[in-house]
Amino acid sequence: MKTKLRKIIRFMDTADLFFAVFDENDILVYANQCYRDAFFLTADEYPWWGEMMRRNHRERRGTVVATDDFESWLKGTLSRRGKVPFRAFETDVHDGRWLWMTESVDEDGWMICIASDITALRAQGRSLRQERDQALRRSLTDDLTGIANRRFVMERLADMLSRGTAFTLQKPGCFAILDLDNFKQVNDRFGHFAGDRLLIDFAREISALVRRTDCFGRLGGEEFGLVLPATSGEEAAVIVNRMLEQIRAMRPFPEHPDFSYSCSAGVAPVVPGEEQTELYARADLALYRAKREGKNRACIADQ
């Protein structure tokens, strides 16, 4: 078996393909020489994907990222990256090549990236494709927080329901709605600009706790959605309560060091055969119960 594995790795090292594997934390585990050359990685580098992209953008090399605000682009991209089992897309690199890239994600959040150089196939229309890709990203990104928007979250929710028990029979998945507590009072006390800052802070803190296989985005106002595939109700409760604990510890306004805030959550495990609207409604009812019982807590929906 080890001999076969060595042969496979040797083949990938010499193949005229871009090949890389990232773990559930988006840390590079393996990359062949073709991939390392394209993205300027030395033989002993195994960086976080976001840092690799940040460094290459700063040096104007690797992937072309057409934006004046790279950090906002990165935040939005990370909120969508690896959230579907398979994705194929076009990407341009600064040396003029055009790549066709695929991303395959397993149930543990590990990702295999394979790309091929197709510059010679369709050299024309590159600027038009780039404009189209930028428009698509904007359509899936929340303007204020920079994370995934309602459309993207609902698409991932539909994906989870359509897959049904594809990942595991015991864990069909969960959907959670998180809502900031007493948000109107923040606006009334500090102003709407402070309210926007709080939403941005909340999105950043929660995004850092989201697993590769999960999807977190803004549904609207102070309400956020969390799709948790292949997750039991008990596991979802642990994850969401960890998020609520993190928010309770935050002090988002340096000019108001005593200010803290909280959020409430409703968690609904998937019922086999359930429609998306039904699952959403049960999560919403569980959120309402959490608010009614004193806020700053998570409630599990009835099944």
C-alpha positions as CSV (number, residue, x, y, z in Angstrom):
1,M,0.0,0.0,0.0
2,K,2.8,2.4,0.9
3,T,4.5,1.7,-2.5
4,K,1.3,2.5,-4.3
5,L,0.8,5.7,-2.4
6,R,4.4,6.8,-3.2
7,K,3.7,6.1,-6.9
8,I,0.5,8.2,-6.8
9,I,2.3,11.1,-5.1
10,R,5.2,10.8,-7.6
11,F,2.7,10.8,-10.5
12,M,1.0,13.9,-9.1
13,D,4.3,15.7,-8.6
14,T,5.2,15.2,-12.3
15,A,1.7,15.7,-13.8
16,D,0.9,18.7,-15.9
17,L,-1.9,19.6,-13.4
18,F,-2.3,21.9,-10.5
19,F,-3.1,19.7,-7.5
20,A,-3.4,20.6,-3.8
21,V,-5.1,19.2,-0.7
22,F,-6.3,21.5,2.2
23,D,-7.6,20.2,5.6
24,E,-10.7,21.3,7.4
25,N,-9.0,24.5,8.6
26,D,-7.9,25.4,5.1
27,I,-4.3,24.6,5.9
28,L,-2.3,23.2,2.9
29,V,-1.5,19.5,3.4
30,Y,-0.1,18.7,0.0
31,A,0.6,20.5,-3.2
32,N,2.5,19.3,-6.3
33,Q,5.2,21.3,-7.9
34,C,2.9,22.7,-10.6
35,Y,0.6,24.2,-7.9
36,R,3.5,25.5,-5.8
37,D,5.1,27.2,-8.8
38,A,1.8,28.8,-9.8
39,F,1.1,30.1,-6.3
40,F,4.7,30.9,-5.2
41,L,5.1,28.3,-2.5
42,T,8.4,26.9,-1.4
43,A,8.9,23.2,-1.0
44,D,8.5,23.4,2.8
45,E,5.6,25.8,3.0
46,Y,2.1,24.6,4.2
47,P,0.2,27.9,4.8
48,W,-3.4,28.8,5.5
49,W,-5.1,29.4,2.2
50,G,-6.1,32.9,3.1
51,E,-2.6,33.9,4.0
52,M,-1.3,32.5,0.7
53,M,-3.9,34.6,-1.2
54,R,-3.1,37.7,0.9
55,R,0.6,37.4,0.3
56,N,0.3,36.8,-3.5
57,H,-2.2,39.7,-3.8
58,R,0.2,42.0,-2.1
59,E,3.0,40.9,-4.5
60,R,0.6,41.0,-7.5
61,R,1.2,37.4,-8.4
62,G,-0.8,34.2,-8.4
63,T,-4.6,34.5,-8.7
64,V,-5.9,37.8,-10.0
65,V,-8.2,39.3,-7.4
66,A,-9.8,42.4,-8.9
67,T,-10.7,44.4,-5.8
68,D,-9.6,47.5,-4.0
69,D,-10.4,46.0,-0.6
70,F,-8.7,42.6,-0.4
71,E,-9.7,41.9,3.2
72,S,-13.4,42.4,2.4
73,W,-13.0,40.1,-0.6
74,L,-11.2,37.5,1.6
75,K,-13.9,37.6,4.3
76,G,-16.7,37.1,1.7
77,T,-14.8,34.3,-0.1
78,L,-14.1,32.4,3.1
79,S,-17.8,32.5,4.0
80,R,-18.5,30.6,0.8
81,R,-15.4,28.6,0.2
82,G,-15.8,24.8,0.7
83,K,-19.5,25.0,1.5
84,V,-20.6,22.8,-1.4
85,P,-19.3,19.2,-2.1
86,F,-18.1,20.1,-5.6
87,R,-17.4,23.4,-7.4
88,A,-15.9,24.1,-10.8
89,F,-14.9,27.6,-11.9
90,E,-12.5,29.7,-14.0
91,T,-9.7,31.7,-12.6
92,D,-7.0,34.0,-14.0
93,V,-3.4,34.2,-12.8
94,H,-1.1,37.2,-13.1
95,D,1.2,35.6,-15.6
96,G,-1.5,35.6,-18.2
97,R,-2.7,32.0,-17.9
98,W,-6.4,31.0,-17.5
99,L,-7.1,28.0,-15.3
100,W,-10.1,25.7,-15.0
101,M,-10.2,24.7,-11.3
102,T,-12.3,22.2,-9.4
103,E,-12.8,21.9,-5.6
104,S,-14.1,18.7,-4.0
105,V,-14.9,18.7,-0.3
106,D,-15.5,15.6,1.8
107,E,-17.7,15.2,4.9
108,D,-14.8,16.1,7.2
109,G,-14.1,19.4,5.4
110,W,-11.0,18.4,3.6
111,M,-10.7,19.8,0.1
112,I,-9.0,18.6,-3.1
113,C,-8.2,21.3,-5.6
114,I,-7.3,20.3,-9.2
115,A,-6.7,22.8,-12.0
116,S,-5.7,22.6,-15.6
117,D,-4.3,25.3,-17.9
118,I,-6.9,26.1,-20.6
119,T,-5.5,29.4,-21.8
120,A,-5.2,28.2,-25.4
121,L,-8.8,27.0,-25.5
122,R,-10.5,30.4,-24.8
123,A,-8.1,33.2,-24.8
124,Q,-10.7,35.8,-25.8
125,G,-13.3,37.4,-23.6
126,R,-11.3,37.3,-20.3
127,S,-12.4,40.7,-19.1
128,L,-16.0,39.8,-19.7
129,R,-15.6,36.6,-17.7
130,Q,-13.9,38.5,-14.9
131,E,-16.8,41.0,-14.8
132,R,-19.3,38.2,-14.7
133,D,-17.5,36.4,-11.8
134,Q,-17.3,39.7,-9.8
135,A,-21.0,40.2,-10.3
136,L,-21.8,36.7,-9.2
137,R,-19.7,37.2,-6.0
138,R,-21.5,40.4,-5.2
139,S,-24.8,38.7,-5.7
140,L,-23.9,36.2,-3.0
141,T,-22.3,38.6,-0.5
142,D,-23.9,40.8,2.2
143,D,-23.0,44.4,1.5
144,L,-22.5,45.4,5.1
145,T,-20.8,42.5,6.8
146,G,-19.0,41.0,3.8
147,I,-20.1,37.5,4.6
148,A,-22.5,35.3,2.7
149,N,-25.9,36.7,2.2
150,R,-29.4,35.3,2.5
151,R,-29.5,33.9,-1.0
152,F,-26.3,31.9,-0.5
153,V,-27.4,30.6,2.9
154,M,-30.8,29.5,1.5
155,E,-29.1,27.7,-1.4
156,R,-26.9,25.8,1.0
157,L,-29.9,25.0,3.1
158,A,-31.6,23.6,0.0
159,D,-28.4,21.6,-0.8
160,M,-28.5,20.1,2.6
161,L,-32.1,19.0,2.3
162,S,-31.6,17.7,-1.2
163,R,-28.7,15.6,-0.1
164,G,-30.8,14.1,2.6
165,T,-28.9,11.3,4.3
166,A,-26.1,11.2,1.8
167,F,-23.4,11.9,4.4
168,T,-24.8,9.9,7.3
169,L,-28.1,8.3,8.2
170,Q,-27.8,9.4,11.9
171,K,-27.1,13.1,11.2
172,P,-29.2,14.6,8.5
173,G,-28.2,18.1,9.6
174,C,-29.5,21.2,11.4
175,F,-30.4,24.8,10.7
176,A,-30.0,27.6,13.2
177,I,-31.1,31.2,13.3
178,L,-29.1,33.6,15.4
179,D,-30.5,37.0,16.3
180,L,-28.7,39.8,18.3
181,D,-30.5,40.7,21.5
182,N,-31.8,44.2,22.1
183,F,-30.3,45.5,18.9
184,K,-32.7,48.4,18.6
185,Q,-31.4,49.7,21.9
186,V,-27.9,49.7,20.5
187,N,-29.1,51.9,17.6
188,D,-31.1,54.2,20.0
189,R,-28.2,54.5,22.5
190,F,-25.2,54.8,20.2
191,G,-26.6,55.5,16.7
192,H,-27.1,53.4,13.6
193,F,-23.4,53.6,12.7
194,A,-22.6,51.8,15.9
195,G,-25.3,49.3,15.1
196,D,-23.6,48.6,11.8
197,R,-20.2,48.2,13.5
198,L,-21.8,45.7,15.9
199,L,-23.2,43.6,13.0
200,I,-19.8,43.6,11.4
201,D,-18.1,42.6,14.7
202,F,-20.7,39.8,15.2
203,A,-20.2,38.4,11.7
204,R,-16.4,38.4,12.1
205,E,-16.5,36.6,15.5
206,I,-19.0,34.0,14.5
207,S,-17.3,33.4,11.1
208,A,-14.1,32.5,12.9
209,L,-15.9,29.6,14.7
210,V,-17.7,28.1,11.7
211,R,-16.5,24.7,10.5
212,R,-15.5,24.3,6.8
213,T,-18.6,22.2,6.1
214,D,-21.0,24.7,7.6
215,C,-22.4,27.9,6.1
216,F,-22.9,31.1,8.0
217,G,-24.5,34.3,6.5
218,R,-26.7,37.2,7.2
219,L,-30.4,36.7,6.6
220,G,-31.3,40.4,7.1
221,G,-31.3,43.0,9.8
222,E,-29.7,41.6,12.9
223,E,-30.6,38.0,12.0
224,F,-28.1,35.4,10.7
225,G,-28.4,31.8,9.5
226,L,-26.2,28.8,10.1
227,V,-26.5,25.6,8.0
228,L,-24.9,22.6,9.7
229,P,-24.8,19.5,7.5
230,A,-24.3,16.0,8.9
231,T,-24.8,17.4,12.4
232,S,-27.1,16.1,15.2
233,G,-29.2,18.4,17.3
234,E,-27.0,17.8,20.3
235,E,-23.8,18.6,18.4
236,A,-25.5,21.7,16.9
237,A,-26.4,22.9,20.4
238,V,-22.8,22.6,21.6
239,I,-21.6,24.5,18.5
240,V,-24.1,27.3,18.8
241,N,-23.7,27.7,22.6
242,R,-20.0,28.1,22.0
243,M,-20.7,30.9,19.7
244,L,-23.1,32.6,22.2
245,E,-20.4,32.3,24.8
246,Q,-17.9,34.0,22.5
247,I,-20.2,36.8,21.9
248,R,-20.9,37.4,25.6
249,A,-17.2,37.8,26.1
250,M,-16.8,40.5,23.4
251,R,-16.4,44.2,24.0
252,P,-16.9,45.6,20.5
253,F,-16.7,49.3,21.3
254,P,-13.3,50.5,22.7
255,E,-14.9,53.9,23.4
256,H,-17.5,52.1,25.6
257,P,-15.4,49.4,27.4
258,D,-18.3,48.4,29.7
259,F,-20.6,47.6,26.8
260,S,-21.3,44.0,26.0
261,Y,-24.0,42.2,24.1
262,S,-25.5,38.8,23.5
263,C,-27.6,36.9,21.0
264,S,-30.3,34.2,21.0
265,A,-30.6,31.2,18.7
266,G,-33.1,28.7,17.5
267,V,-31.8,25.3,16.3
268,A,-33.9,23.0,14.2
269,P,-32.7,19.4,13.4
270,V,-33.8,18.2,9.9
271,V,-36.9,16.0,9.9
272,P,-36.7,13.5,7.0
273,G,-38.9,14.6,4.1
274,E,-39.2,18.2,5.5
275,E,-39.5,21.2,3.2
276,Q,-37.2,24.1,3.5
277,T,-40.0,26.5,4.6
278,E,-40.9,24.0,7.4
279,L,-37.4,23.7,8.7
280,Y,-37.0,27.5,8.6
281,A,-40.3,28.0,10.5
282,R,-39.3,25.5,13.2
283,A,-35.9,27.2,13.7
284,D,-37.7,30.6,13.9
285,L,-40.2,29.2,16.5
286,A,-37.2,27.9,18.6
287,L,-35.6,31.4,18.3
288,Y,-38.8,33.0,19.5
289,R,-38.9,30.6,22.5
290,A,-35.3,31.6,23.3
291,K,-36.2,35.3,23.3
292,R,-39.3,34.6,25.4
293,E,-37.4,32.6,28.0
294,G,-35.0,35.5,28.7
295,K,-32.7,35.8,25.6
296,N,-29.0,35.1,25.5
297,R,-29.6,31.4,25.0
298,A,-30.2,28.7,22.4
299,C,-33.3,26.6,22.1
300,I,-33.8,23.4,20.1
301,A,-36.9,23.1,18.0
302,D,-39.5,20.4,18.5
303,Q,-39.5,17.6,16.0
